Amino acid sequence: MFQILDALPDNYRRCAVLSYVNSTRTVQIARIKNIPNWSFERVVFPGQRLIFEAPLEARLQIHTGGMASAILTDTIPCRRLALDRSAALAQAHDEQQAREHHHEGFFPDPDRQGPNLAQVEDRCGKS
């Protein structure tokens, strides 16, 4: 559900559930570096919603770039990304169901139409 791989220092036990959406067409790196003795870094793909826990005083850095370099394109106060915990859980559940639904067809992209498995078997013969 939520990912915290490195435990927060003892003086940061109160966290908030946060949400960030990559609304660009490029892969981004989300980082938090302003919390002493703790770091957070995740890859965020285009259109992906990242739901995570962090202290409200943290600042989320968004890096965008190519293979060999990344440029700091935005710094967002985590207070602006805070969600209600029940809303975050419902959002994550809805997104998981949508992902599972998209993978039921032959093509996972809902905008790309293609044959489903039954249509392919009918044309190519069942193996």
N, C-alpha and C positions, 0 to 999 in steps of 0.2 A: 504494500500500500504506500506508505511514506518511507523514504529512505534517509537514514542518518547512519553513515558508516563509521564516522569518528564521533565518539561521545563528546558532548559539550562539556566545557569546564564546569565545576560545581556552582560557580556564581551565575551560570546561565541556564538553570534548570527549567525556567519558564519559557516555553517556546510557543509560537503561533503556527498554525497551518497556513501556508502561503501558496499562491498559484501564479505561475508565469506562463504566458502563451507566446511561442515563437510565431509571429504573424508574417514573417518574411519568407522568401523562397530559398534562403541559404541556411546551412547548419550553423548553430551558434554554440558557444561555450558559456555556461552560467557559472559564475564563481562568487564565493563570499570569502573575503580575506581580512575583513576588519575586526574579526573576533579573535582575541589572543588565544593561542594554543588550540585553534580549531580551523579547519578549512573545509570548504564545500566546493565541489566542481562536478558539473554534469554536462553532457552533450544534449542539446535540445534540437531535434530535427524540425524542419519546416512544418507548421501546423500542429506541432505537438504541444500538449499542456503538461507542464512540469508542476507537480504538487509535492511539496516538501515542508519540513519543519525547520525553523530557525528562530533565533531571537529577533524581536521586533526592532532592536537597534542595529541589526545587521544591514549591510548595503549589498545588493545583488549587482554584480558587474556582468555585463553582456559583451562578449567578444565575438566578432564576426571576421571571417577572412578565409584565405585559401589554405592549401596544404601546408605550406611552410611558415605562414605567419598568421597572426590573429591581431585584430585592432579592437581596442576598447571602444565600443560604440555607444554604450549607455551605462549609467549607474543609477539604480532604482532603490530608494529607501524601502526596506521590507515592510514597513507599516502600510505602504500603499498596496502591497500584494496580499495582505491578510484576508483570510476567509473565515467564515463561521465553520467550526469543525464538522457539524452535521451536513452542511452544504458541501464541504469538500469531499466527505465520504460519499454522498449521493452523486456528485459529479464524477468521481473516480469510478463508481459502480456503473453509471450510465456509459462512460467512455469504454470500459471493459466490455460491456454488452455490445456496443457498436462495433468494436474491433472483432469480437467473436462472430458477429453477424456478417461482417464484410468478408471474413475468411471462409465462410460457408460456400461461397460461389467459387468459380474457377479463377476469377480475377479479384484481388483484394481491394482494388481501387473502385469505389462506388460510381465514379464519373466515367469510368471506362467500361463500356459494355462488351461483353464477350459471351461465348457459349458456356453453359454450366456443364458439369461432369456428365450428366445424362445425355446431353446433346452431343458431346464429343464421343461417347461410347456408341451412340446410334450411328454416327458417321463412320467411325473407325473400327467398329466391331469391338465387342467386349473381350478383354484379355483374360 
